[in-house]
Amino acid sequence: MLSEREYQDRLDRIQALRRQVAERLSGSLVSNPALAEELNRQIDELVDASAAADAAAATPPDRGLAELVGIGPDAAQRFGEVKIPAGVAPYDENVNSERVVAVGDLYYIYQHEKIGVFRVVQKLKQLFEAGAVRLSGGEGAYRLYQFDRRDVLRYTRQDRISAYRRVLGYGKGLGSAQSRPNTDFHMLFAHFVNQVTLFWRDKRISDVIRERAHDPSFGSIAVVRRSGLDLRNNLKFTSYGHLNVLRVEVMQLLEECFRILGSDDVKDLFGADNAWDVVDEVLIRYFDERLQSSPRQRMAVNGRDVLRWLAGNHIMETTRGEFEALLMEIAEPSEEWLTSAQAMSLARRTGTDRVLPWEQQGQSGIATPYAERAPSAMPPAGRHGGPVYPRRGGLGTYRGGRSGTRPAARR
């Protein structure tokens, strides 16, 4: 552990080194910004190595407190002789990748739940048990029988819905075991995807119209990092509990569903070419639904890819070249997720909102269906059961009821 004088001297020497390097290479740094980044990186590595060596050195049992207060034979005679620690471990350095990957898988499962894959298989099971379809002893029929027999061993549909609410904030009511729903997830996730797409859009424009197209000084990785860290920190506290085992079980269930839907006798029953055609045919024929299979499935695949990227420690990379190389892995998935979500009115593109203040959480303007909003997001009920809206230009409220919209009586 360094003394206060040694600590201050080291910081002064580091600043003097940076200033001297900048003065000697000022001409080259203007024409080659990448050189400045590389020099700063090497100096930062020297500083980190020095700090690591100091942390590994022996320290007094009382961490220097006796020297500071003047007790004992080792009491400091001057303030500069007092020991001072360099700091604590950074907050964002520690991440449990397994839990973030589990959230990505749960998001993947949720989108297939919204498509209706599990409802389709349940409908087939009902038709099979009622003898209403021409299934008897084929592969699909046998798998439907096994699907029904294993049902008592699985998490129920209500368990899945409660997990979606607790971890992803989708649905209504409370989460698993009456826990608080994570209503910030969709807003933070859409904001991070927006920042990734804006970053690469700026890069593409820079490559086309700016001089020195490969100048890496255009675009800010700090904005992307901040939005990614906000999302990752949000997931950090909502991914505990039975999420890990639940997503493994439901992923197995999803695979079993597609084995049933992709069996020859089930495909022949509906004249389908593959399992997805069976899903669409059942949803149209028995549920009379508008199909959303394609955009939802792309949101599932690309959303899981983005969350898996966050599970690594790529977001903490400070070197621009390496950060851009790592970020490129989710450039197209982010763009495709945003396009699909925008088509479903589940997200919007933001061209100017670079930073999302904490005070605006839940009010970002991202469109979500009422079926996926928390009950608190709905206007409060009026006297006749209709919503209550603020009155414009004065006091009082407008109360919607059976007789339409009318001003409330003043007392």
Secondary structure by P-SEA (a helix, b strand, c coil): cccaaaaaaaaaaaaaaaaaaaaaaaaaaaacaaaaaaaaaaaaaaaaaaaaaaaacccccccccccccccccccccccccbbbbcccccccccccaaaaaaaaaaaaaaaaaaacaaaaaaaaaaaaaaccccccccaaaaaaaaaaaaccccccaaaaaaaaaacccccccccccccccccaaaaaaaaaaaaaaaaaaaaaaaacccccccccccccaaaaaaaaaaaaaaaccccccaaaaaaaaaaaaaaaaaaaaacaaaaaaaccccaaaaaaaaaaaccccccaaaaaaaaaaaaaaaaaaacccccccccaaaaaaaaccaaaaaaaaaaaaaaaccbbbbcccccccccccccccccccccccccccccccccccbbbbbbccccbbbbbccccccccccc
